[in-house]
Amino acid sequence: MGNVQKQYQQYINDLDKPSVVKWMDFLAHKHADIYRHSVRVAILADKLAQPIGCNATERSHLVIGCFLHDLGKAFIPSEILHARRKLTEQEWNIIRLHPIVGTEMLDKDPGLDSTILEVIRCHHERYDGTGYPDQLAGENIPLFARMCSVLDAFDSMMSDRPYRGRMTMREAKDELLLLGGTQFDSKIVEVFLGLSDTILDLYSQS
């Protein structure tokens, strides 16, 4: 992962959370591609935290939540996650369980604040209320989960998937704008798109 791995190591050192390292190592062993995705989302979260107005503690919670947001996917079979065909409804239902599974895995970890668990449970809620697992809408979705949702989608669009190639930076930005107010919080999309395009380095070096 080149420079991305170096940034990850620096964040982990700064956060000083051994349990986060343990869970990330577990994810890397189970699904290396999801591990890499989670690291990039957390790095993007750190870039977004300041312009959103997060203080140091809030930034830490946001970044940790983004590191761990997809932990529940560690228990989804690889043949579903990496399928090149259209998934069945049953397979989609299995995938949709991952926020709940991840939250339950981490619920008893004394080193993780409740705001971190909210990121994990709620990052697939949609601003219009049609997301999962709880169909929350608007600002009833925790702020950090709304932030993670934008970053999670952006990284997915900027990455190769078994069923499609990566988008260009312009295509990914346009998609975020298109989905603002329905899938995403438009205010967060606006702040994210106002960041410098040096975020390109995250993808050219990963």
C-alpha positions as CSV (number, residue, x, y, z in Angstrom):
1,M,0.0,0.0,0.0
2,G,3.0,2.2,-0.1
3,N,2.5,5.7,1.4
4,V,-1.0,4.7,2.5
5,Q,0.4,2.0,4.8
6,K,2.9,4.6,6.2
7,Q,0.0,7.0,7.0
8,Y,-2.0,4.1,8.6
9,Q,0.9,3.2,10.8
10,Q,1.3,6.9,11.9
11,Y,-2.4,7.2,12.7
12,I,-2.4,3.9,14.7
13,N,0.7,5.2,16.6
14,D,-1.0,8.5,17.3
15,L,-4.3,6.9,18.4
16,D,-2.6,4.5,20.8
17,K,-5.4,2.0,20.7
18,P,-4.1,-1.6,20.9
19,S,-7.6,-3.0,20.3
20,V,-7.9,-1.1,17.0
21,V,-4.7,-2.7,15.9
22,K,-6.0,-6.1,16.9
23,W,-9.2,-5.7,15.0
24,M,-7.5,-4.3,11.9
25,D,-5.0,-7.1,11.9
26,F,-7.9,-9.5,12.1
27,L,-9.6,-7.8,9.1
28,A,-6.4,-7.8,7.1
29,H,-6.1,-11.6,7.6
30,K,-9.7,-12.2,6.6
31,H,-10.2,-9.8,3.7
32,A,-7.2,-7.8,2.7
33,D,-9.1,-5.7,0.2
34,I,-11.6,-4.6,2.8
35,Y,-8.7,-3.8,5.1
36,R,-7.1,-1.6,2.5
37,H,-10.5,0.1,1.8
38,S,-11.0,0.8,5.5
39,V,-7.5,2.3,5.9
40,R,-8.2,4.7,3.0
41,V,-11.6,5.7,4.3
42,A,-10.0,6.5,7.7
43,I,-7.3,8.6,6.1
44,L,-10.0,10.5,4.2
45,A,-11.9,10.9,7.5
46,D,-8.8,12.6,9.0
47,K,-8.7,15.0,6.1
48,L,-12.4,15.8,6.5
49,A,-12.5,16.2,10.3
50,Q,-10.9,19.7,10.5
51,P,-13.1,21.5,8.0
52,I,-16.2,19.9,9.5
53,G,-15.1,21.3,12.9
54,C,-14.2,18.2,14.8
55,N,-12.0,18.7,17.9
56,A,-9.2,16.3,18.7
57,T,-11.3,13.7,20.6
58,E,-14.0,13.8,17.9
59,R,-11.4,13.4,15.2
60,S,-10.1,10.3,17.0
61,H,-13.5,8.8,17.3
62,L,-14.3,9.5,13.6
63,V,-11.0,8.0,12.4
64,I,-11.4,4.9,14.5
65,G,-15.0,4.4,13.4
66,C,-13.9,4.6,9.8
67,F,-11.1,2.1,10.4
68,L,-13.6,-0.4,11.8
69,H,-16.7,0.5,9.8
70,D,-16.6,-2.7,7.6
71,L,-15.3,-5.1,10.3
72,G,-18.6,-7.1,10.1
73,K,-17.7,-8.1,6.5
74,A,-15.0,-10.3,7.9
75,F,-17.7,-12.9,8.4
76,I,-19.2,-12.7,4.9
77,P,-18.0,-15.4,2.6
78,S,-15.5,-14.3,0.0
79,E,-17.6,-15.8,-2.8
80,I,-20.3,-13.3,-2.0
81,L,-18.0,-10.3,-1.5
82,H,-16.1,-10.9,-4.7
83,A,-18.9,-12.1,-6.9
84,R,-18.8,-11.0,-10.5
85,R,-22.4,-11.8,-11.1
86,K,-25.6,-10.2,-9.8
87,L,-26.2,-11.2,-6.2
88,T,-29.4,-12.9,-5.1
89,E,-31.7,-11.1,-2.6
90,Q,-30.6,-13.6,0.0
91,E,-26.9,-12.7,-0.6
92,W,-27.7,-9.0,-0.4
93,N,-29.5,-9.6,2.9
94,I,-26.3,-11.3,4.2
95,I,-24.2,-8.3,3.2
96,R,-26.7,-5.9,4.8
97,L,-26.1,-7.6,8.1
98,H,-22.5,-6.4,8.3
99,P,-23.1,-3.2,10.3
100,I,-25.0,-5.1,12.9
101,V,-22.4,-7.9,13.1
102,G,-19.6,-5.3,13.3
103,T,-21.3,-3.4,16.1
104,E,-22.0,-6.6,18.1
105,M,-18.4,-7.7,17.7
106,L,-17.1,-4.4,19.2
107,D,-19.9,-3.7,21.7
108,K,-18.0,-5.2,24.6
109,D,-14.6,-3.5,23.7
110,P,-14.1,-1.1,26.7
111,G,-11.7,1.0,24.6
112,L,-14.3,2.1,22.1
113,D,-16.7,5.0,22.6
114,S,-20.4,4.8,21.7
115,T,-19.8,7.4,18.9
116,I,-17.4,4.9,17.3
117,L,-20.0,2.1,17.4
118,E,-22.5,4.5,15.8
119,V,-20.3,4.9,12.8
120,I,-20.1,1.1,12.4
121,R,-23.8,0.6,12.8
122,C,-25.1,3.6,10.8
123,H,-22.7,4.1,7.9
124,H,-25.2,2.6,5.4
125,E,-28.1,4.7,6.5
126,R,-29.3,7.0,3.8
127,Y,-30.2,10.7,4.2
128,D,-33.7,10.0,2.7
129,G,-34.4,7.2,5.2
130,T,-34.1,4.2,2.8
131,G,-30.8,2.8,4.1
132,Y,-30.1,0.1,6.6
133,P,-30.2,-1.4,9.2
134,D,-32.5,1.1,11.0
135,Q,-33.9,3.3,8.2
136,L,-32.8,6.5,10.0
137,A,-33.1,9.7,8.0
138,G,-31.5,13.2,7.9
139,E,-29.8,14.4,11.1
140,N,-31.2,11.4,13.0
141,I,-28.2,9.6,11.4
142,P,-25.2,10.3,13.6
143,L,-22.9,12.9,12.1
144,F,-19.8,10.7,12.0
145,A,-21.8,8.0,10.3
146,R,-23.0,10.5,7.7
147,M,-19.4,11.5,7.1
148,C,-18.3,7.9,6.8
149,S,-21.1,7.2,4.3
150,V,-19.7,9.8,1.9
151,L,-16.1,8.6,2.3
152,D,-17.0,4.9,2.1
153,A,-18.8,5.5,-1.2
154,F,-16.1,7.8,-2.6
155,D,-13.4,5.2,-2.0
156,S,-15.5,2.4,-3.4
157,M,-16.1,4.5,-6.6
158,M,-12.3,5.3,-6.8
159,S,-11.4,1.6,-6.5
160,D,-11.6,-1.4,-8.8
161,R,-14.4,-3.9,-8.0
162,P,-14.9,-7.4,-9.3
163,Y,-18.0,-6.2,-11.3
164,R,-16.5,-2.9,-12.6
165,G,-13.5,-0.7,-12.9
166,R,-12.7,2.4,-10.9
167,M,-14.3,5.7,-11.7
168,T,-12.3,8.8,-12.5
169,M,-12.1,11.5,-9.9
170,R,-14.5,13.7,-11.8
171,E,-17.0,10.9,-12.2
172,A,-16.9,10.1,-8.5
173,K,-17.4,13.7,-7.5
174,D,-20.3,14.1,-9.8
175,E,-21.9,11.0,-8.4
176,L,-21.6,12.4,-4.8
177,L,-23.2,15.6,-6.0
178,L,-26.0,13.7,-7.7
179,L,-26.8,11.7,-4.6
180,G,-26.6,14.6,-2.2
181,G,-29.9,14.9,-0.3
182,T,-30.9,11.3,-1.1
183,Q,-28.1,9.0,-0.1
184,F,-25.8,11.6,1.4
185,D,-25.9,14.7,3.5
186,S,-25.4,17.5,0.9
187,K,-23.5,19.7,3.4
188,I,-20.9,17.0,4.1
189,V,-20.6,16.3,0.3
190,E,-20.0,20.0,-0.2
191,V,-17.3,20.2,2.4
192,F,-15.6,17.0,1.2
193,L,-15.6,18.2,-2.4
194,G,-14.0,21.4,-1.2
195,L,-10.9,19.5,-0.1
196,S,-7.8,19.8,-2.1
197,D,-7.3,17.3,-4.9
198,T,-4.1,16.2,-3.2
199,I,-6.4,13.3,-2.1
200,L,-5.5,12.0,-5.5
201,D,-2.2,11.0,-4.0
202,L,-4.0,8.5,-1.8
203,Y,-5.0,6.5,-4.9
204,S,-2.0,7.0,-7.0
205,Q,0.2,5.6,-4.2
206,S,-2.1,2.9,-2.9
